Amino acid sequence: MKIGIIGSGNMGRSLGILWAEQGHQVFFGSRDSEKGKAVAQKAGLGTQGGTNDEAAAFADVILWTARGVMPSELLSNKEVLNGKIIIDCNNQDIPEEFAYPAIVESLAEKLASDVPNARVVKAFNTMAQEVFELAPAPLKDYQVSVFVAGDDEQARSTVMQLATVIGFAPVDSGVLRNARLVEGLGDFIRMIMIGQQQGSYATISVNVLPKAEQQRLGGRQASALY
Ligand SMILES: NC(=O)c1ccc[n+]([C@@H]2O[C@H](COP(=O)([O-])OP(=O)(O)OC[C@H]3O[C@@H](n4cnc5c(N)ncnc54)[C@H](OP(=O)(O)O)[C@@H]3O)[C@@H](O)[C@H]2O)c1
């Protein structure tokens, strides 16, 4: 797969290297072409680097790491993204005392409004960079969830594969509107990591448990509430 990285900071560099290690063709884009090239040179693995425009033109799948910066602002021609998969890994800024405002429109939905012909998928926002350093092993042993939300089923499936190959456990999280919930989880885990001082290795995993052998509590009774 051809993967373009928009913004070669912590997330872009980490995920780009991990995907290149799995044999994907990766182009590190940056506002500064020399920075993109330097990141690629350090990464090796046949990666390339340059401008964000070049990364967007090169790729079929794009990782968007520039929080709140829209393609219409960052790229000289946003139409280059038409039909392409854009992974949005962004979280909102952390407010004082983690008093997050309610999310009525997610960052991923805002991105999708700017490029309605691209296939935007929310993913990789609920774990810290430190966790990527453990990928793909020993990370795989911990079954850390990556919540994947997007309106295009095939795009979701592609992103779930990209999560699996680097050692995560993808969770199909449905349509892009659900990115509001996924971004809420990103806010929550950062409150746990930083606010509750659990550290950067705190993660979220969805488990499916076996049914209890006995319903000794009476089991679930009919109720109008869920
Ligand atoms: N770091 C984490 O642990 C982590 C985990 C999960 C989610 N996230 C989320 O992922 C996003 C990126 O985080 P990060 O840690 O990678 O941040 P970062 O290290 O600061 O990298 C973000 C990159 O975006 C580009 N950028 C920043 N401001 C820009 C602007 N005004 N216009 C255009 N490009 C700009 C820059 O790339 P160039 O200098 O190359 O242009 C920058 O290096 C954030 O929304 C964050 O909340 C981070």
The ligand as a MOL file (V3000), in Angstrom:
LIG
                    3D

  0  0  0     0  0            999 V3000
M  V30 BEGIN CTAB
M  V30 COUNTS 48 52 0 0 0
M  V30 BEGIN ATOM
M  V30 1 N 1.6560 11.8380 20.5040 0
M  V30 2 C 0.7340 11.0190 20.9820 0
M  V30 3 O 0.9930 10.2620 21.9340 0
M  V30 4 C -0.6310 10.9680 20.3510 0
M  V30 5 C -1.4120 9.8310 20.5280 0
M  V30 6 C -2.6800 9.7680 19.9410 0
M  V30 7 C -3.1530 10.8480 19.2070 0
M  V30 8 N -2.3760 11.9610 19.0690 0 CHG=1
M  V30 9 C -2.9220 13.0940 18.3020 0
M  V30 10 O -2.2810 13.0780 17.0340 0
M  V30 11 C -2.0970 14.4230 16.5690 0
M  V30 12 C -0.6170 14.6440 16.2840 0
M  V30 13 O 0.1030 14.4590 17.4740 0
M  V30 14 P 1.6910 14.3880 17.4650 0
M  V30 15 O 2.0850 13.9010 18.7920 0
M  V30 16 O 2.1700 13.6920 16.2580 0 CHG=-1
M  V30 17 O 2.0540 15.9320 17.3580 0
M  V30 18 P 3.4100 16.5470 16.8190 0
M  V30 19 O 4.5600 15.7140 17.2130 0
M  V30 20 O 3.3810 17.9710 17.2020 0
M  V30 21 O 3.2360 16.4090 15.2250 0
M  V30 22 C 2.1920 17.0120 14.5220 0
M  V30 23 C 2.7300 17.5000 13.1870 0
M  V30 24 O 1.6860 18.2030 12.5060 0
M  V30 25 C 2.2630 19.2300 11.7230 0
M  V30 26 N 1.6470 20.5060 12.0910 0
M  V30 27 C 1.5520 21.0390 13.3360 0
M  V30 28 N 0.9530 22.2490 13.2660 0
M  V30 29 C 0.6640 22.4650 11.9730 0
M  V30 30 C 0.0580 23.5500 11.2770 0
M  V30 31 N -0.4030 24.6470 11.8920 0
M  V30 32 N -0.0580 23.4430 9.9290 0
M  V30 33 C 0.3900 22.3490 9.2950 0
M  V30 34 N 0.9820 21.2970 9.8910 0
M  V30 35 C 1.1100 21.3680 11.2230 0
M  V30 36 C 3.7580 19.2630 12.0240 0
M  V30 37 O 4.4190 18.5440 10.9900 0
M  V30 38 P 5.5730 19.2150 10.1120 0
M  V30 39 O 6.4160 20.0410 11.0500 0
M  V30 40 O 6.2890 18.0200 9.5840 0
M  V30 41 O 4.8810 20.0300 9.0790 0
M  V30 42 C 3.8760 18.4900 13.3150 0
M  V30 43 O 5.1020 17.8690 13.4360 0
M  V30 44 C -2.6520 15.3440 17.6620 0
M  V30 45 O -3.9700 15.7060 17.3310 0
M  V30 46 C -2.6440 14.4600 18.9160 0
M  V30 47 O -3.6440 14.8240 19.8320 0
M  V30 48 C -1.1240 12.0410 19.6120 0
M  V30 END ATOM
M  V30 BEGIN BOND
M  V30 1 1 1 2
M  V30 2 2 2 3
M  V30 3 1 2 4
M  V30 4 1 4 5
M  V30 5 2 4 48
M  V30 6 2 5 6
M  V30 7 1 6 7
M  V30 8 2 7 8
M  V30 9 1 8 9
M  V30 10 1 8 48
M  V30 11 1 9 10
M  V30 12 1 9 46
M  V30 13 1 10 11
M  V30 14 1 11 12
M  V30 15 1 11 44
M  V30 16 1 12 13
M  V30 17 1 13 14
M  V30 18 2 14 15
M  V30 19 1 14 16
M  V30 20 1 14 17
M  V30 21 1 17 18
M  V30 22 2 18 19
M  V30 23 1 18 20
M  V30 24 1 18 21
M  V30 25 1 21 22
M  V30 26 1 22 23
M  V30 27 1 23 24
M  V30 28 1 23 42
M  V30 29 1 24 25
M  V30 30 1 25 26
M  V30 31 1 25 36
M  V30 32 1 26 27
M  V30 33 1 26 35
M  V30 34 2 27 28
M  V30 35 1 28 29
M  V30 36 1 29 30
M  V30 37 2 29 35
M  V30 38 1 30 31
M  V30 39 2 30 32
M  V30 40 1 32 33
M  V30 41 2 33 34
M  V30 42 1 34 35
M  V30 43 1 36 37
M  V30 44 1 36 42
M  V30 45 1 37 38
M  V30 46 2 38 39
M  V30 47 1 38 40
M  V30 48 1 38 41
M  V30 49 1 42 43
M  V30 50 1 44 45
M  V30 51 1 44 46
M  V30 52 1 46 47
M  V30 END BOND
M  V30 END CTAB
M  END
